[in-house]
Amino acid sequence: MTTDTINLIAFSNAAGANITWQVDTNIILSDTLAVSERGLYSATASLNGCSVSEDIFVDQPLFVAKSGSDATGDGSFTNPYLTIQKGVDQAISGQKIYVLPGTYQETVDIDKSVTIESDYVRLGTDNARNTTIIDGNGSPCIEIDNVSNDIVVNVNGFRLRDASQTSNSNQGALSINNSNNTTFTLMNSSITQSANSGDCCGRGGIINAESLRELTLINVDIFNNG
């Protein structure tokens, strides 16, 4: 992982207050804390037997880019992974994955809570939702199958295409099966060129969602599907 460091600085309006940071079970007597890892950090101001604390969560996203490598990448911005699947595999539950523009020909198999976002979110680049593409190449673009754990998955700013074209089984560009505790949200995205041929009529060639907790689509365009 990247060794980038940020400094967290705590202060109190009460003159003479003592400032401490808590990292896991360690107490650090300083108003400044250097942070290089994802985690929860707590600052406390104490004066005359009274104290107040504030928690700060520091995220550390993983990066995926067409210039990356699954073999030598570490998921940092300067040394990203090549595939979204590698990012998902390496992510800690609840971690964010940023995917840079390009076409990723793969099925992303998800089995944990993750947030996957394009530059539509990271940089506010509107066209990234059209230029960051998950191409299923005749298979699902995103799949969650037989996951029993309670997971929350958010995908934001992608084009899903070329899925389920020749399958005669239940699947889709987005395919969720036998995952009763899964909550999935697809946002600011599109689904296209799926279910164009093959024995897929009535089989969820665009979206196949069976046995999940909740599926939400927000600002999703579905067009040019056979």
C-alpha positions in Angstrom: 0.0 0.0 0.0 0.9 3.6 -0.4 2.9 5.2 2.5 1.3 8.7 2.0 0.8 10.4 5.4 -1.7 13.0 6.5 -1.5 15.0 9.7 -4.6 15.3 11.9 -4.6 18.3 14.2 -6.9 18.7 17.1 -7.6 21.9 19.1 -9.9 23.1 21.9 -11.4 26.6 22.4 -10.8 26.1 26.2 -7.5 27.6 27.2 -5.2 25.1 28.9 -7.0 21.9 27.8 -4.9 18.8 27.3 -5.2 17.2 23.9 -4.7 13.5 23.3 -5.2 11.1 20.4 -6.3 7.5 20.8 -5.1 4.9 18.2 -6.5 1.5 19.1 -5.6 1.2 22.8 -2.6 3.6 22.6 -2.9 7.2 24.0 -0.7 9.8 22.3 -0.1 13.1 24.2 -0.1 15.5 21.3 -2.4 17.7 19.3 -1.0 16.4 16.1 -1.2 12.8 14.8 0.5 11.5 11.6 -1.7 8.9 9.9 -0.7 6.6 7.1 -3.4 3.8 7.5 -7.1 3.5 7.2 -8.9 3.5 10.5 -10.8 5.3 13.2 -8.9 7.9 15.3 -10.2 9.7 18.4 -9.2 13.1 19.7 -10.0 14.1 23.3 -9.7 17.5 25.0 -9.6 17.4 28.8 -9.8 20.2 31.4 -10.6 20.2 35.1 -12.0 16.7 35.1 -14.2 17.3 32.0 -13.5 15.9 28.6 -15.0 15.9 25.1 -14.0 13.5 22.2 -14.4 13.5 18.5 -13.9 10.5 16.2 -12.4 10.8 12.7 -12.5 8.0 10.2 -9.7 8.0 7.6 -10.4 6.1 4.5 -7.7 4.7 2.2 -9.1 3.8 -1.2 -7.7 1.3 -3.6 -7.1 2.3 -7.3 -7.6 0.4 -10.5 -6.3 1.6 -13.9 -5.6 0.2 -17.4 -1.9 1.1 -16.7 -1.9 -1.0 -13.6 -0.7 -4.5 -12.8 -2.3 -7.3 -10.7 1.1 -8.9 -10.3 3.1 -5.9 -9.1 0.5 -3.3 -8.2 -0.3 -2.4 -4.6 -3.5 -0.6 -5.2 -2.1 2.9 -4.7 -2.7 5.8 -7.1 0.8 5.6 -8.4 0.9 1.7 -8.6 -2.7 0.6 -9.2 -4.2 -2.8 -9.9 -5.1 -3.7 -13.5 -8.5 -5.3 -12.8 -11.5 -4.4 -10.7 -11.6 -8.0 -9.5 -8.2 -7.6 -8.0 -9.3 -4.5 -6.2 -12.3 -6.3 -4.8 -10.2 -9.3 -3.7 -7.7 -7.1 -1.9 -10.2 -4.7 -0.3 -11.1 -4.8 3.3 -14.9 -5.0 4.0 -16.3 -1.5 3.5 -13.4 -0.1 1.6 -13.7 2.2 -1.5 -12.2 1.3 -4.9 -11.6 4.0 -7.5 -11.6 2.8 -11.1 -10.0 5.1 -13.7 -11.4 5.4 -17.2 -11.0 2.5 -19.7 -12.7 -0.7 -20.7 -12.4 -3.6 -18.2 -13.4 -6.9 -19.8 -14.2 -9.0 -16.8 -16.9 -10.3 -14.5 -16.5 -8.6 -11.1 -17.4 -11.2 -8.5 -18.3 -9.5 -5.2 -18.5 -11.2 -1.9 -18.0 -8.3 0.6 -19.1 -4.8 1.4 -17.4 -2.4 -1.1 -18.0 0.9 -2.8 -16.7 1.0 -6.4 -16.6 4.4 -8.1 -15.3 5.9 -11.3 -14.0 9.4 -11.8 -17.6 10.5 -12.1 -17.5 10.6 -8.3 -13.7 11.0 -7.5 -13.2 14.0 -9.8 -16.7 15.0 -10.8 -16.0 14.1 -14.4 -19.5 13.7 -15.9 -18.4 11.7 -19.0 -16.6 9.1 -16.8 -19.9 7.3 -16.5 -19.6 6.6 -20.3 -15.8 6.0 -20.5 -15.4 3.7 -17.5 -16.8 0.4 -18.9 -17.2 -3.0 -17.4 -17.5 -5.3 -20.5 -18.9 -8.7 -19.6 -18.0 -10.3 -22.9 -21.1 -12.4 -22.9 -21.1 -13.0 -19.1 -22.3 -10.9 -16.2 -20.5 -7.6 -15.6 -21.2 -7.7 -11.9 -22.1 -10.9 -10.1 -23.0 -11.7 -6.4 -23.7 -15.4 -6.0 -24.3 -17.4 -2.9 -23.1 -14.8 -0.4 -24.6 -15.4 3.0 -22.9 -12.5 4.9 -24.6 -9.2 5.4 -23.0 -7.0 2.7 -23.7 -3.5 1.3 -22.4 -2.8 -2.2 -22.4 0.5 -4.0 -21.4 1.0 -7.7 -21.4 4.5 -9.0 -20.5 6.0 -12.5 -20.1 3.0 -14.9 -21.3 1.6 -18.2 -22.1 -2.1 -18.0 -22.2 -3.7 -21.5 -22.0 -6.8 -23.5 -23.4 -9.2 -20.9 -25.4 -12.5 -21.1 -25.5 -12.6 -24.9 -25.3 -16.4 -25.3 -26.3 -17.7 -21.9 -29.3 -19.9 -21.4 -29.1 -19.6 -17.6 -30.5 -17.0 -15.3 -28.1 -14.1 -15.4 -27.8 -10.5 -16.4 -25.4 -7.6 -16.8 -26.1 -7.3 -13.1 -26.6 -10.7 -11.6 -27.4 -11.3 -7.9 -28.5 -14.8 -6.8 -29.0 -16.6 -3.5 -27.7 -13.7 -1.4 -30.5 -12.8 1.0 -28.4 -10.4 3.1 -27.1 -8.3 0.2 -28.0 -4.7 -0.3 -26.9 -3.4 -3.8 -27.1 0.1 -5.2 -26.2 1.1 -8.8 -26.0 4.8 -9.4 -25.3 7.2 -12.3 -24.6 4.3 -14.7 -26.0 2.6 -17.8 -26.6 -0.9 -19.0 -26.4 -1.5 -22.7 -25.7 -4.1 -25.4 -26.8 -7.0 -23.2 -29.1 -9.9 -24.0 -28.7 -9.3 -27.8 -28.7 -12.9 -28.7 -28.8 -16.4 -27.3 -31.5 -18.1 -25.3 -31.9 -15.2 -22.8 -35.5 -14.1 -23.2 -37.2 -14.1 -19.9 -34.0 -15.0 -18.1 -33.0 -11.6 -16.8 -30.5 -10.8 -19.6 -30.3 -7.2 -18.4 -30.8 -7.5 -14.7 -31.2 -10.7 -12.8 -31.9 -10.3 -9.1 -33.1 -13.3 -7.1 -33.1 -13.7 -3.3 -31.5 -10.5 -2.1 -32.4 -8.0 0.5 -32.6 -4.8 -1.5 -31.8 -3.6 -5.0 -31.8 0.2 -5.8 -31.2 1.9 -9.1 -30.6 5.6 -9.1 -30.1 7.6 -12.4 -29.5 4.4 -14.4 -30.0 4.4 -18.2 -31.0 1.1 -19.7 -30.9 1.1 -23.5 -30.1 -0.8 -26.7 -30.6 -4.2 -25.2 -31.9 -6.9 -27.5 
